Amino acid sequence: MPSAEGVWKLHCFIRPILVVIPLLGLLLGFGARLAGYGQWAGLIWAGSTVPVLSALLVEIVASLRRGDVGLDIVAALSMTAALVFEEPLAAVVVALMYAGGQYLESFAERRAKREMTALLERVPRTALRYRDGQLEEVGLDVIAPQDRLLIRQGDVVPVDGIVDKGVAVLDQSALTGESLPVQKGADDAVMSGVTNAGAAFDLRVTHRAAESTYAGIIRLIEAAQASKAPMTRLADRFAMAFLALTVVLAGGAWLWTGDPIRALAVLVVATPCPLILAVPVAIVSGVSRAAKAGVLVKGGRALEMLSRVQVLVIDKTGTLTHGEASLSELKPLDDVPAERFLQLAASLEQASKHVMARALVQEAQARGLALLLPSDVAEIPGEGLRGIVDGHDVVVGGVRYVRRQIPGLGTGLDGSRYPVGSVVVAVAIDGRLAGLLVLADRLRSEAAHVIDGLRRLGVNRIVLATGDRSDVAETVTAGLSLDGVHADLTPDRKIGIVQDEKRHGFVMMIGDGVNDAPALAAADLGVAMGAKGAAASAEAADVVLLVDRLDKIPVAIQAARWSRRIALQSVYAGIGLSVLGMIAAAFGYLTPVQGALIQEAIDVAVILNALRALWGPETA
């Protein structure tokens, strides 16, 4: 059985041909009439209809085997009836309009999918690997963790890794929508799928290609393209009612007047229905628009659910907060300048792999402080370290560790006075307390704005669900407009919170860790922080944020609501115009040829309207 991609390519190849055949047949038939061979015109028109009708019958049989009943049946009936009642001109016009509408639909879908397929086209096939002092070009399937790769300027990073040598200047726009390049230094993580916009650098591989970020994104995209939306099924239900109405009007016109041509005109006006054209185009357009903003929506079901969210359950660590320690307060003592004691502390911390050490080094670098080379370093893992920096004896670590290293220190080492959930790092220089560094997992700067924005969008209930301590959760979220705070939760208790909140409406859950994955799957809509979050949460979620920013959520909701509004707008307008045309045809005001032209105008209008979902109003 051919793959979905193979069927799509076959359709793309055949549809233009099916437009050309009836178009040439129509022109040749009129040419035969003008040349005095009018008896051949009907045969030419009928013969040009047969290929389109045959292809349509094949599609109908395939659809019926899948259990799908759509308005393609009306198109087949109208062409067949036109040939049976010896109206070959009407038949070829219907064939041309139907084939043209199908081609226009495929063109619209290709346009709408452009941002998503662009990611697929960027997948690298090979990489340059260091081996025995030489560079070799190898396939991605043989690259293993700890391999060292050369990433040249302009290369797409093929696998996840860390910067091993050099400075990486990366264009992440294809994945995150960030317009400006970002700079990564030694040991900084690099996602696969980003482009090297600067000089060449060495990458130390951390994940195989199949397990890397980009491969996971590709799998999500393929799943999104293959999924079928509830709104499409809604369109199918509309289609059944419209099919019944068409048959009743066509049969009634025939029985009332005894004229089969009127029944034919009714069938022609109903072919092809905008229902089967507008909804898929609007849905794919909405998914594409969200992807362009850095939000990967796994298909139409997720897009529709995103437009109907009423309740938000949100995790704390890595979601409302950044999920990593950062300097929240710098408290110098003993008349040591703040920048100086931070410089000495961070310089010593370069020798440690502890997460707190990394946070201090990053803070010093962000402030533009020149880091010095430490020597004679001694570390007790998890407690602190001591060494010589710029000729000074420097001790950095927890309060107890510093007290043990330098007995007799004065006051100022009481770490309990600082906010709940924070970590106090003491710094001693030359046997005297130089200051305290307070680190904490800070609330995202955009958190309050996002919550207010979601409430304006109609999300009427927002609750926190975290596995962290209740006192930490209460402290971090103080001042946020939350309807409830649930802490000390295990993964199964998070599921319970999600299930309980469903009584208030459609629930969206946002999380990033492995412990969030069950709750994400249990929610009506799961949203994963994919930029730094765990792979398990991304796999379980319906929506993945490719950029580490919560303010993309309101943007995605607005895009989803706009797409749904456009889809329904197109459906109602198309049905209304088609019904008016069918009534006019039943009363004899339209010939079959005129009906075909009017219906094609309706189809073109609704497809173009559905494409508006790609743009829509500006979003915040």
N, C-alpha and C positions, 0 to 999 in steps of 0.2 A: 504494500500500500504506500502511495507517495506521501512524503512528509507535508506538513502544513506549508512550509516554505516552498516546496516544489509545486504545490497546488496554486499558491499565490503567484509564483513566477509564470506558471502556465496561463493563468487568468490574465496576467499583464500582457502576455504575448498574443493571446487569442482575441481579447476584447477590441483592440484597434482594427483587427482584420474583420471582425463582425460588424464594425461600423462602415468600413470601406465597401464591403460587398453590397449591402442594400443601397448605399449612396451611389455607387457606380450603376447598379441596376436601375435606380430611379432615373438617372440621367440618360442611360442608354434607351430606356423605354420611351422617354419623351423625344429622344433623338430619332427613334424608329417612327414615331408618329409624324414628326416633321418631315421625314424622308419619304413618307407615303407608305410605310409598312406598319400601319396601325394594328394589324392582326398579330404582329409579333410583340407588341408592347406589353400586353397582358401576360404572355408567357415569360417575358424577361422579368417583369415585376414579381410574378409568382415564384419563379426560379430563384430570385434574389432573396425572397423571404424564407425559403426552406432552410438554408444553413443556420440562420438566426433562430428559427423555430426549433430546429433539431438540437442546437446547443442548449436552448432553454428547457426543452423536455428532459435532457440529460440532467440538468441542474435540479429540476423538479423531482425527478426520481430519487436522486441522491438526498435531497432534503426530506422527502417522505420517509426514506429509510432511517433517517435520524429522528423522525417524529416531528419535523418542522413543516407546518402548513402555512404558506404565505401567499402574497398576492401575485407572485410570478405565475400562478395558475390563471389569473385573469388575463395576463399578457398572452399566455398560450391560447386561451379560449378566443381572444379577440383576433389573433392572427389566423387561427384555424377557421373561425367563422367567416372571416373575410375571404379566405380561399374557397370555402365551401359555397358561399353565396355569390361567388364570382365578382368579388370586389378586390381585384389584385392591387390596384393603386392604394387603397386603404391598408391592405396587408403590408405592402412594402414600406409605407410611411410609418406604420406602427413598429415594424421591424427596425427601421432606421432610428426612430425615436427611442425605442427600448434599448437598443445596442448603444446609442449615444448616451443615454442616461446612465447605463452601467459603466461606460468608460469614464464619464464625468465623475461618478461615485468613486471609482478606483483612483482617479487623479486626485480627488479631494482627500481620500484616505492617505495616499502617498504624501501629499502636502502636509497633512496633519501629523503624520508619523515622522517627519523629517528630523526633528530634534532627537527622537528616540533611536532611529536607525543610524544616526550619525555616531552614536556611541558604539554600535556594533561594528561599524566600518573602521573604527580607530583601534581595534584589537591588534596588538603586535603579534607577529608570528615567530620571531627569533630574537635573540639577545646576544650581546658580546660578553663572554665569561672569561675571567682570568684562569689560566691553567698552566702550571709549570713555567711561570714567567712570561707566558705568551697569551694573546687574545684569540679566542676561537668563537665563531658564530654557531650557536646551537639552538635547537628547538626548545620551546618553553616547557615541553613535557619532561625534559631531562634536568631542568634546573631544580636544585634542592636547597633547603635551608643551610645557611652558612656559606653558600657560594658567593663570590664577589663578582659583581657585574660592572661594566663601564656604561654609564648612561650619557650619551653624547648630546650636544645641543640639538634640540628639535625632536629627540626621541620621546616616544610614549613609554613611560615606566611600565615594564611588563608584569612585575610581581610586587607584592608588598615587601618592604624592607626598611632598613635604617641607613642614614648617611654614614658611610664608612670613611670617606676621605673627600675633602673639598667642601664647598658650600653649594647647596642646591637652590636654584631659583626656579620655582615651579609655577606653571600656569594650570590652575585647578578649575578653570571655568567650565570645562566640559562635564565635570562631575558635580561641582558645587555652585556654579553660577557666579563665583567671585571674579570680578573683572580685573583686579590687580594681582600680579604674581606674589607668591609668598616665599620667604627665605627659610631654609632649613639648614641647621648646623650639624656638627658631629653627633651621632646617636639619635638624631630626630627621626621620627617615623615618617615614611613616605608611602602614600597609597598608590597602588597600581592604577593606570589609566590617566594619570596626570602627565603633562608635557614638560620636558626640561627646557625652560626659557633662557637659561644662562649657560655658563661654561660647563664642560663635562665634569662629572663627579662619579665616585665609586659608591655602589649600593651593596650593602650586605643583606642577603636574602633572609627573610624571616618566615615566609610561607611559600609553598608551591603555587604554581600558576592557578591550578584548579581550586585552591583554597583562598586565593587572594581576593581583595576587595572588588577588583574589576570583574573577575569571573562571577562573583556573587551578584553583582549588579546586572550583568548580562543575563544570568538565570532569571532574575526578577523581571527584566524587560520582556524576555520571551514568555514568561508566565502572564504578564500583563497583556501582551498582544494576543495570546491564545484564549484569554478568558472571555466569558459572555456576560454582559451586564444585565441586572434585573430590569433596567429600562428597555433593553432590547426585548426581553420577554414581555414587558408591558406593551411594546409595539406589536409583538406577535398577537397579543390578545385583541388589540385594536384591529389588527389585520383580519382576524376571523370575523369580527362583527362587520367590518367593511366589505369583506368577501360576500357575506350573506346579503347585505344591503344591495350590492352590485347585482347579484343573481336575481333578487326579487325585482329590482327596477328593470333589468333587462328582460326578464320573463314577463313582467307585467306589461311593459310596452309592446312586446310581441303579441301577447294574448289580447290586449285592448285594441290594437290597430290591425293585427294580422300582418304587419310589416316586419320581417326579420331584420331589415336594415336598421330600423330604430334600435333593436336589441344590440345589434353590432356596434352602433354609435355609442350606446351606453357602456359597453365593454371596453371600447377604445378609450373613452374619457377616463376610465378607471385604471388605465395601464400606462406605466408602472406606478404603483402607489408611492407617494412620498414617505409613507411610514417606514418602508424598508430602506430608504436612502438617508433620511435626515438623522435618525437616532444614532446609527453607528458613526457617522461622520462627526456629530457633535460630541459623542463620548470620547472618541479617539483624539479629537481636538483638545478636549479638556485635560486628558491624561498627558498629552504632549505639552500643553501650556504649563502644567504643574511641573513636569520634568525640566522644562527650561528654567524654572525658578529654583531648581535644586530639590524638588520633592518628587520621589518616585512612587506613583500610585499603581498598585498591582491590579489594573484592569477596571472595567466599568462598574462592577459591584462595589468596589471600594470607593470609586468616585461618587456614585450615588449616595452611599452611606455617609461619605464625607460632607455632602451637601445637607444631610438631615441630622447632624449631631446636635444633641441637646444637653448631654452630660459629659464632663471631662473628669477622668481619674488620672492623676499624674504622679509619677515617681519623683523622688527628691534628688538623690545623688546622680550626677551626670545628666539630669534633665532640667529641674529647676535650678540646680547648681551646676558648676563646671565639672564636678567629679574629680577634682585634683586640688591639692593644697596650693595656696598662694599667700603671699605676704599681705596680711590685713592691717598690721600695726607695727611700727618700728619705734622702740622706746629706748633712746640712748641714755646712759647713766655715766657718772664719773667724768663729766665734761668732755667725753669723746664725741667728736662730730658724727652725726648719724651716718653720713655717706662713708666715712672712714671705717667705722666698725662693721658696716654692712660689707664693704669691700674686703676687709680682712676675713670676715666670717665666710663669705662666698668663695674667696680664694682657697681657703682650707677645704671647703665642702666639695671642691672639684675632685678631690681624691676619694669621694664616697659615691656609691650608687644608690643610696637611700632616696626615697621619693621626696623627703623634706630637703635633702641636699640639692636635688635638682631644682626644686622650687626657688631656693635661695640664689642659686647660680643664675637662673632665668631672670629673677628680679633684678639682680645686679647688672646683668647684661642689658636689660630693658632700660635701666637708668643711665647707661653709657659708662659704667664704671670699668676701669681696666683691671682685669683679674690677674693676680700675681701667682708665681709658681710656688707651691708649698713644698716643704721638705720635712724629713724625720716624722712622718705622719704615723700615728698609732690610732687604730679605731677599734671600738667595741661595737660590733654590729647591733643596731637597734637602739643604742644609747647615746653615742657621740664619738667625737674624735679630737685628737690633740696633735699640734705640729707647729712648725716654724714658718711664718709668713713675713717676708720683708724684715727679717731680724727680730720679730716679735713672737713671744710664746702665746699661741692662740688656742683656746679651748672652746668648742662649740658642741652643744648637746642638750639633753633634758636637764631639768633643774637638779635632780638627784646626782646625775653624772658629774655635772660641773662642781657641785658641793664636794663630791668625793675627790675630784682631781685637785681642787684648790681649797683646802680646809680653811675655815676662818673667814669666809666671805661675809660681807656685811648684809644688810637688809636689801630688799628689792627683788628677792627670788621667789616671792609668793605667786605661783602660777594660777592659783584658784580664783584670783580676782578677775580673770579674763573671761570672755563669753563662752558659754557652754558649747562644746564641740570644737573649740579651737585648741591648737597645740602651741605651747610656749617653749621657745628655744633660747637658752641662755648663752651669752658670749662673754668670755673672760679673756683679757689681754694683759699679759705680763703680771699675772697673779691678782688682777683686780677686775671686778665686774664691770664690763663696758656697756652692757645693755641687754635688752630682751627683744626677741623677734617673735611676733604672734602670727601664726599661720592658720588658715581656715579654708574650708571649701566654700567659697563665696557664692551668694545668690547671683544668678545671671542678671546683668544690667537691664535686659529687656523683659524680664519675667513679669513685672507689674504691668508694663504696657501691653504685653501679650494677653494677660488675663483680662484686663479691661477691654481690649479689642475683641476677645472671644465673647464676652458678655454683650457687647454691642451687636455681635453677629447672631445672638439668640441662644448662646450656650448658657443656660440659666442655672446650672449647678456645677461647681468645680470643687473637687476634693483631692487631698493629698493622701497617697498610699505609699509608705516607705518601710523598709526593714530597719531603719536607723532608730536610735533611742527617741522616746517621746520628747524629752527635754531638748534634744538637739533639733528635732523637727519643729517644735514650737518656736524655738529661738530663731531658726533660719527663716521661717515663713512669717514671722511677726510683721504686720503691716500689709500683707497680701490679702486680697479680697477672696478668701477661701470659705467654702461652706462646711468644711470638715477636715480634720487632720487625723489620720490613722497611722500609727507608728508601731514598731516592734513586730512587723508582719513577716510571716513566713510566706513562701510562694503560694501555698494552698489557701492561706488566709487572704492573700491579695485577690485570688480568684473569687473568694466569697464576697469581698468588697465590690468587685466588678458586677457580680451577679445581683447583689442587693441593689446597686444603683440603677439597674435596668428598669426598675419600677418607675423611675423618674423620666425615662425616655431613652433614646438611642445613646449608647455609651461609647466614647472614644477613650482609649487608654494610651498614655505616652510613657515609654520607658526605654532603658538602654542596656540593662544588665541581663545576664543569663537568668537571674531570679525573676525577671519581669516577663520572660517568654510565655509561661503558662497564662498569665493574666492578659497579655496581648492577644493570645489566641482565643481567650474566652470572651473578650469584648466584642461588641458589634463592629468596632473598627479599632485595630491596633496600629499604633504609630511608634516606630523605632528611631532612636537617635543613631543613625547609621554611620555618621562620620567617625565617632570614637566608640560606639557601642559594641556589644558582643554580637557575634555572628548569629547566635541562637535567637536573639531578640529580633534581628532583621529578618530571619527566615520565618518567624512566627507572625510577624506584623503584616498588615495590609498596605501600610504606607511607610516609606523609609525616608527620613531626612538625610540627604547627602551632604548637607552643610550643617555644622554644629551651631545652629541658631534656631531658637523657638519661634522667632517672629515669622518664619516661613509657614507656620501652621495657619494663621488667618489668611495669608495669601492663597494657600491651597484650598481652603474652605470657600473663599470668594470665587476662585476659578471653577470649583465643582458646582457651586450654586448657579453660576452664570451658564455653564454648559448644560445643566439640567433644564434651566429656564429656556434656553435656546432650543433644546431638543423638543420640549413639549410645545413651545411656540410654533415650531416648524410642523409638528404633527397636526396640531389643531388647525393651523392655516391651510395645510395641504388637504386635510380631510374636508374642511368647509368648502374650499374652492372646487374640489373634485365632485362633491355632492351636488353643488350648484350646476356644474357642467353636465353631470349625469341626468339631472332633472330636465335641463334644457334639451339634451339629446333625446330623452324619452318623449318629449312633446314635439319633436321634429324640428327643433331650431338649429341643430347641428348635424352635419353629415359626418360619416366616419372619419374622413380625412381632416375636417376641421376639428373634430374631437381629439384626434391624435396630436395635432399641433398645439391645441390649448393645454392638453395634459403635459406635453413636454415643457411648455412654458412654466407650468406649475412646479414640475420636478426641478428644473433649473433654479427656480426661485428659492425652493426650500433647501436645496443643497448649498447654495451660496449663503443663505441665512444660517445654516448649520456651521459653516466655516467661520462665522463671526465668533464662535466659541474660542477660536485661536487667539483672539485679541481681547474683545470685551472692554469693560470700563477699567480704568487704571486701578490697581490694587495697592493697598498700603504695605 
